[in-house]
Amino acid sequence: MLLKDILSKIQIEKVTGNTDIEIKDVQHYSPFVTEGSLFICIEGFKTDGQLYIEDAINRGAVAIVSEKETKVDEITVVQVKNARRAMSSIANHFYNEPTKNLRLIGITGTNGKTTVTYMVKNIFEFCGKRIGLIGTISNWIGNIKIEAIRTTPESLDLQRIFSQMLRYSVDTCVMEVSSHALELGRVDDCIYSIGLFTNLSPEHLDFHIDMESYRNAKKKLFYKTTLYNIINIDDFHGRIIMEQIKDLKTPLLTFGIEGKADIYATNIDMDVKGVRFDINMPKGTIHADVKIPGMFTVYNAMAAAAICYCLDIPMDKIGEALDNMKGIPGRFEVVKEIKDFVIIIDYAHTPDALENVLRSARMFAKKRIITVFGCGGDRDKTKRAIMGEISGKLSDYTIITSDNPRTEEPLDIMKMIEKGAIKVTDKYSMIEDRKAAIQYAVKMAVSGDIIIIAGKGHEATQTIGNKILPFDDYRIALQVAGEEKLI
């Protein structure tokens, strides 16, 4: 594709050099640049693509797109007002507008996105249909797994993946849509068939400033849909979004348990093995027996069922698929190898998620709930004391530990959590070493107890300073419980 054709789709401030040149590839990460590439300089939270122009040129870049005035004699330089927005348009055009031919489903909200996407994937595959998935744990093109770097990839990576899906005859994709992606323009040129809202609770307020800004970022998804918008109206913010988008041309469906919704759950029965309930749809009822306990499972299953219902998958198949679905890594995942007591690994890293996990565990706890958790560094600090108080109230014993401290001092983070816990309990410990914290919980536990290890879920690493070290909560739990032979 010629550079001049690519540039016809974006607003340009200034061009220096020849635009009548062939562009063989587009990249925003200089190590991936090859001969004939267009290199787009993106300013991130930690570094600036501008710093890697020389590296890109050495690797074969023939043109540069940047927000800043750049003097490079040997190649074409295109200056734009907003490089991220330009990259979205360039990527969409370069990959021939793939979402025009892809049935795209977007899931947004604070909690539940990963589980809903995997439930939809499971239902499709149970019905013999191929589907793509983009999300926190991993990306999938049919049965091909691709490593996930962030919840929603950069626009260039997204459009590339969509294009690959079409080449592999995958015509439907379900994806997590983060508030960062919506606010930073990563999904600007995506056309969604369905948008779904799970819930909203305090998270990323270091980025969004306040809950209204956070909600407004999420709401942007519903102005990009063509087939259905689906909203959880048991959630306070969901009801606000519903009122604000109800006059859009895209039809609106609601789901919930507490209020009057188009899709609602009844006859809920739960134990440690899972939850059984009915999903009442506009045209019938789905009986579900999902092997993931928790009220959040009911909401997530309703969300997945609503999406598949809107895509004309038979209701009996939806129910059978939910019944046959295995657990999702790091989402209320029971360490099955341990029998004396229950250990549950969960990704809960927000106040709402932690509260949901603990309240769900309380519904079938025979004795104590022992909670091990920390909070990530270089992230929203306002939630730390709140989560400490939640664990203090809803656990019988709390072990405050390190999560991914990144460049913060772990003990400083832990002390912020302690400020919340100490308001409501004196039954807690502070153990910085996460493995030692898990070991302490295991030593405390007796038959009938439940240990909740929260915050990292599926993650297989721990980030301390600038080092990324191997650390898997599930494997560590087995190891300290003396079950290494089962790993």
PyMOL commands that set and color helices and strands:
alter all, ss='L'
color gray80, all
select helices_A, chain A and resi 3-7+30-32+49-58+83-94+98-100+113-126+155-167+179-184+205-208+211-223+236-245+295-310+315-324+351-362+383-394+410-421+434-444+473-480+484-486
alter helices_A, ss='H'
color red, helices_A
select strands_A, chain A and resi 14-16+25-27+37-40+61-66+76-79+103-108+132-134+138-141+144-147+172-176+192-197+225-232+252-256+263-271+274-281+284-290+333-334+342-346+369-373+397-400+428-430+450-454+461-464+467-470
alter strands_A, ss='S'
color yellow, strands_A
deselect
rebuild
show_as cartoon
